Amino acid sequence: MKDIETIEKLQKRATKQVTGLYSLSYEDRLKKLDIPTTRFWRCRGDMIEVFKILHGIYDKSVTTQLLTLMEGSITRGHHMKLCKHQSRLDIRKHSFLMRIVNPWNSLPDYVVSAPTIMSFEARLDNTRCGGIN
């Protein structure tokens, strides 16, 4: 979290340096410059990693048991929904495997069913990572 806050502060300070934007709020400066938040970039990176794991781009002997797909019929969303496991400890609640489930499950089917990483990234950018700007 400390590193995330440091990067966010740096981006806030950098956007203030643009002429004419100093008096605007941080969110307004980002909209004016058409720059996504650092939260979006983190989410985007996570979604790309999930896509790679689920499509076997990484070594399957290492990632086989990493993510669990929901079984049974799903009436909404896409066919690659992930199961969210319970966690007792707070430290695990913020781990990669816990934080990616909700954003991944909220993606539309046409994004998740992309044939390549490049097409997945393009489709993901159009959806803004499940609603995160």
C-alpha positions in Angstrom: 0.0 0.0 0.0 2.9 2.3 0.8 4.3 2.0 -2.8 0.8 2.5 -4.3 0.3 5.7 -2.3 3.8 6.9 -3.4 3.0 6.3 -7.1 -0.4 8.0 -6.7 1.2 11.1 -5.1 3.7 11.3 -7.9 0.9 11.2 -10.5 -1.0 13.8 -8.6 2.0 16.1 -8.5 2.9 15.5 -12.2 -0.6 16.4 -13.4 -0.4 19.7 -11.4 2.6 20.7 -13.6 0.5 20.9 -16.7 -0.3 24.5 -17.5 -3.8 25.6 -16.7 -4.7 22.5 -14.6 -3.3 23.4 -11.2 -6.6 24.6 -9.8 -8.6 21.6 -10.9 -9.2 18.5 -8.7 -7.1 15.4 -9.3 -10.0 13.6 -10.9 -10.8 16.5 -13.2 -7.1 16.7 -14.2 -7.0 13.0 -15.1 -10.2 13.4 -17.2 -8.9 16.5 -19.0 -5.6 14.7 -19.8 -7.4 11.4 -20.6 -5.2 9.5 -18.2 -6.6 6.5 -16.2 -6.0 6.2 -12.5 -3.2 4.1 -11.1 -5.9 1.8 -9.8 -7.0 1.1 -13.3 -3.4 0.2 -14.4 -3.1 -2.2 -11.4 -6.5 -3.8 -12.3 -5.5 -4.0 -16.0 -2.3 -5.8 -15.2 -4.1 -8.2 -12.9 -6.6 -9.1 -15.6 -3.9 -9.7 -18.1 -2.2 -12.1 -15.7 -5.5 -13.9 -15.1 -6.0 -14.3 -18.8 -2.5 -15.7 -19.2 -3.0 -18.2 -16.4 -6.4 -19.4 -17.6 -5.2 -19.8 -21.2 -2.1 -21.7 -20.4 0.5 -19.2 -21.4 2.4 -19.8 -18.2 3.8 -23.2 -17.2 0.7 -25.4 -16.4 2.6 -27.4 -13.8 2.9 -24.3 -11.7 -0.5 -22.6 -12.4 -2.9 -25.7 -12.6 -4.3 -25.3 -9.1 -4.0 -21.5 -8.8 -7.4 -20.4 -10.0 -10.7 -22.4 -9.8 -13.4 -21.9 -12.4 -17.1 -22.1 -11.2 -18.8 -25.3 -12.2 -22.4 -25.8 -13.3 -24.6 -23.6 -15.3 -24.2 -19.8 -15.1 -27.1 -17.7 -16.3 -25.3 -14.4 -16.4 -21.9 -13.2 -17.5 -19.3 -15.3 -19.2 -18.3 -19.0 -19.1 -14.9 -18.5 -17.3 -16.1 -17.2 -13.9 -13.8 -17.7 -11.0 -14.7 -19.1 -7.5 -13.9 -16.9 -4.6 -12.4 -18.8 -1.7 -12.9 -17.8 1.9 -10.0 -16.2 3.8 -9.6 -16.0 7.5 -6.6 -13.7 7.6 -6.6 -10.1 6.5 -3.3 -10.5 4.8 -4.8 -13.0 2.4 -7.8 -10.8 1.7 -5.6 -8.4 -0.3 -3.6 -11.0 -2.1 -3.6 -11.4 -5.9 -5.9 -14.5 -5.9 -8.5 -12.7 -3.8 -8.5 -9.3 -5.4 -8.9 -10.5 -9.0 -12.1 -12.5 -8.7 -14.7 -9.7 -8.6 -13.2 -7.6 -11.5 -12.6 -10.8 -13.6 -16.2 -12.0 -13.1 -17.6 -8.6 -13.9 -16.0 -8.6 -17.4 -18.2 -9.1 -20.4 -18.1 -12.3 -22.4 -16.6 -10.7 -25.5 -13.6 -9.6 -23.5 -12.9 -12.9 -21.7 -13.3 -14.9 -24.9 -10.7 -13.0 -26.8 -8.5 -15.3 -28.9 -5.1 -13.6 -28.2 -3.5 -11.4 -25.5 -3.4 -8.4 -27.8 -7.1 -8.6 -28.5 -7.8 -9.2 -24.9 -5.9 -6.0 -23.9 -7.7 -4.0 -26.6 -11.1 -5.2 -25.5 -10.2 -4.7 -21.8 -9.1 -1.1 -22.4 -12.5 -0.4 -24.1 -14.4 -1.7 -21.0 -12.0 0.2 -18.6 -11.3 -3.0 -16.5 -14.8 -3.8 -15.3 -15.8 -0.2 -14.7 -12.6 1.0 -13.0 -11.3 4.3 -14.5 
